[in-house]
Amino acid sequence: MGQGGFNNVYEVEKVILLFQDNLSDEHSIVSFRSLLEQHGARMKNFSEENSVQGTRSTYSCSRAADGDSSTVLDWEEKYMYNQLHDREYISKRSHVKDRRRYALKMLKPSVLGDKDKYCRAVIDLAIEARFLIAVNHPHIIKMRAMSMEDPFKYGFFIVMDKLSCTLSDKISYEWTIHEEKKSASKIKGLLHMKKSSSSKKASSLYERLRAAFQLSSALTYLHSLNVIYRDLKPDNVGFDVDNNVKLFDFGLSKELHAEDLRPDGTYRNMTACTGTLRYMAPEVARKEPYHQSADVYSFGILLWEICTLEIPFDGYDPRMYLEQVVQGAERPRIPSKDVSPRVASIMRHCWSRELNSRLLMFAVTEGLRLSCDEIQLPHSKEISSLSSSPNNHPATQGVPQKREDFGWNSLRLKSSSRRRLG
């Protein structure tokens, strides 16, 4: 299907169970328990030691024996119970309407020849598995299964929902082609299509702002868990078959701990120059302390790209970028014809030079919700759901509604190809 820096992604054609998953079949339970004993303790430790603060995976499974009252299952039994059901679910739903639903991600064989690269690759994939175990949001990709191998050894893999395309594909092809066709129609003077073109323009704009809204809600959710994503870019944002945004690739994500908090609200022990330079916050590139507002900066640049369908800082080499953007505070020019005043304000507050002047992601999500409302698409059911309380929309499920709920009170809340920089 594709490949990233360290990993290959394969389409799952079929899921074959090694033995019959029948909970009433004692042989199946004994066989699975034997298999569980070989790796259960390792997976338990991996889950417990790497759980994200503020989340918890709870099992409410209980079993009635011979009509007696329910007995709470111990960890291994609960794990086995859920594994049996999950395996059966995945095997039955690997194909839906002739569409393959899952993808497998594992290390490239080529990384084995480079010790340093192999070490980074193994850690990145293990970190991604760690976060995907803990998070649950409609616009974050779901991990459906993982290898029984040691997460820190070659051969480990994860199984995730399959995506139909990335945001990079949308910007470079689908959305750009739509805008080019619209421009061509204007040149030809097709006045009789004026009303239709206006409707299509609103539809195209709404689709792009809807994608930005869904992405911002995923980041809001991560920030509420004290997680910083650190690698926001079009290639790490996907779309499922229903055209819903799915954030993926958590290899550079990091959980923030209270003991690392500095008096100015930034955090100690934060790796510098993390992410992709074109979308990297200046303070990260300058190797200065930072916090979750680095994600906000990246989102502001990406929002500009979604709205304008242009590559930010196109043609800049790393030296130009460091001099003019990182040190000189240059930002993309916002065209008034493509961007509404509200969205333009969101962009400027996202990429502010001052860390503590940037918006919280929750405020960004709310602003984009209002921007979608302003388009007023006719007969749009989703617009009405966006117009109501954000808790009523699936994209904002689990999102804290008050600033103090974020544990981030140091921040003020104010109302084609990728060239050169990569």
Number of C-alpha atoms within 10 A of each C-alpha: 11 9 13 13 10 18 20 15 20 16 18 18 12 15 15 10 11 7 11 14 18 13 13 8 10 10 14 16 20 11 12 19 16 12 13 19 11 11 13 18 13 15 19 14 11 16 17 12 10 17 19 21 13 10 11 12 10 7 13 7 15 15 13 10 9 6 7 8 10 11 11 14 15 10 13 15 16 17 18 18 18 14 16 17 13 14 16 17 12 18 13 12 15 18 16 9 7 7 12 17 22 24 20 21 21 21 24 18 13 11 19 14 9 9 10 10 15 20 15 14 23 22 17 21 24 23 21 19 24 21 23 22 20 17 21 18 19 19 27 25 23 20 22 18 19 17 14 17 14 15 22 15 14 18 15 18 23 21 21 22 20 23 23 13 16 19 24 21 19 19 21 17 13 12 19 17 13 14 15 10 11 15 11 12 15 13 9 8 10 11 11 8 12 13 10 10 16 12 14 16 16 15 16 15 19 20 15 19 21 21 24 21 25 24 24 26 29 27 26 25 25 23 25 21 21 22 21 22 22 27 23 27 20 18 16 16 23 26 21 17 12 8 13 17 27 24 27 22 22 22 21 18 19 18 16 22 12 9 8 13 14 13 8 11 18 21 19 16 10 17 15 14 17 16 20 16 20 24 24 23 29 25 19 21 17 13 13 15 17 23 25 24 26 24 24 29 26 24 26 24 25 23 24 24 17 22 21 18 21 14 20 19 21 14 13 16 14 14 11 15 21 17 12 15 18 21 15 13 14 13 17 16 11 18 12 9 8 14 16 15 13 13 22 20 14 23 26 19 23 27 26 19 20 11 24 18 16 26 25 24 25 25 19 25 24 18 18 24 23 17 21 24 18 14 15 14 17 10 8 9 9 13 20 14 16 24 16 13 11 18 15 12 14 15 24 26 17 16 22 17 13 8 16 10 12 18 13 17 11 12 20 14 16 12 10 13 9 13 13 12 18 11
